[in-house]
């Protein structure tokens, strides 16, 4: 019975990765470590087609061997071109501290009207001050104010450039 590769591939698409690995092991005679379903389907389909229609001809195998033998593979560097050691003179350059552009500069006071009152938060170098306490993030301040998890940038209405809307 001739092979209908389209039906075989359709059947393999309905199989689990474990079933495909078992099929791979049956066809190839070796264990498969891959769980990549698409790869397994392609490999199995190739093997089914090769088994049904024949593998490479002997002439094609000889030609492939000739091409592989003609390839210039260099296993050692040419004489006189020894690998040099990397330079040990490295320059240490401090990276600039990144400032979140959504947050205004330290010293700025954010003001927000909330439930009839005015909320003032001072931006510090290492956090945010609200009612005498220091918080690490705007979200922590917003949680202290609202009592629930709230995005600090949205709560204080900050856009991407640090300005209030």
N, C-alpha and C positions, 0 to 999 in steps of 0.2 A: 504494500500500500504506500503510495507516494506521500511524502511529508507535506503537510499544510502548515507552513511556518506561522501564518497569521492566526490560525486556531490555537496553535501551541503557545504563542505569545499572549493571546487573550486569556488562555487558561492560566498561564504563569502570573499574570497580573492579579488574578484572584487569589493566588497563593500567599501564604505568610512568608516572612523572611526565613523562618526555621524550615518550612517545607522546601523553599528554594535552595537552601544550603544542603538539604538532604539530596535533592535532585542533582545539584552540582557534584556532590561526592559520588553519586552513582555514575554520572557521565565521565568525570575526570579521574576518578579513582584516587582522589586525595582530599584531605580536609580543606574546608574553606573557612577563613577567619572573618570574612566580610559579612556584614548585615545590610549592605547597601542594595536595596531591592532592584533598582534600575540596572546597576552593574551586573548583578546576578542574572537578571533576565537576559541581558545582552550576551553574556558569556555562555549561558546555557543554550540560547538560540543559535549562537555561532557553532557550538559543538554539535547540536542536533543537525544543523545544515551540513556541516563538514562530514558527519557520519553518513548522512543520507546521500549526499552528492559526491562525496570523496574529498579528501584533503588536498593539499598542494601536490602537483605532479612532481615526479622525481626530477624532471628538468628544472622546474621552478625552485626546488630545494637546493639543487646544485648551484644555480645562479645566485641565490641568496647567500649561500656559503661563500662563493667567490667574491661577492660584494663585501661581505663582512671581513674577509681576509685582506682585501685591498684597502680597507679603511686604515688611515694613518692614526694609530693610537699611540700617543706618547705617554710612556709610563714614568720616564725620568726627565727632568729638565735638561736642556742642552748644556753641554760643557761650557763653563765660563759664565753661566747665568745662575749662580747660586742664589737661593732665596735669602734675602736680607732680613735681619731682625727688624721688627717694627721699632720706630723711634721711641725712646723712653722719655724724650723731652716733650712732655705734654703741657699744655697751658690750661690751668684751671680758671674758668671764667664763671663767676656766679651768675646763675639764671635770674632774670628779673622776676620779682614777685608778681604773680598774676593777681590782678584785682578784678573781681566780678563786676562787669560793666553795669549790671542791673542795680548794684548798690551804690548810693552816693558816697562821696568821700567821707572819711572819719571827721566827726565834729558836726555833721549835718543832723538836724532834728526832723524826724518824720512826724507829721501830725495827721491824725485821722479822727473824724467824728464817728463815734460808735455808741449806739443806744443812748443818745442824748448827751453824751459826754465827750470830751476831747482827750485823745490819747496822744502822748508825746513819747517818742522813742529816739534816743540819741545813739548815733552810730559811732562805735569805738573802733580802735585799731584791731582789737581781738574779740569783738562781739557787739552786742547791742544792749543798751541800758534802758530798763523800763521800771519805774517806781523803785529806784535804788538797787535793783538786782541786775546782774549781768547774765545775758543769755548768749548761747553760741550761734543761734540762727534766728532769722526773722520768723520762721515757722514756730520756733519755741516760744517766741514772744506772742505770736498770734494764738497759740494754744493756751498760754497763761491768761490771755484776755478773754477768749471765747469759751474755754473749757473743752474744746474738741480739736481734733487734728485739722489744721487749716494751712493751706499754702501761704507762706508769709508774703511772697511777692504779690499774690493776688489780693490778700487782705489789705496790704498797704498800697495797693494800686500802683505798683511800680512797673514801668515798661522796660524794654531792653536797654535803655540808656540811663536808667537810674532816676529819671524824673517822674514826679507824681503826675497822674493823669488829671 
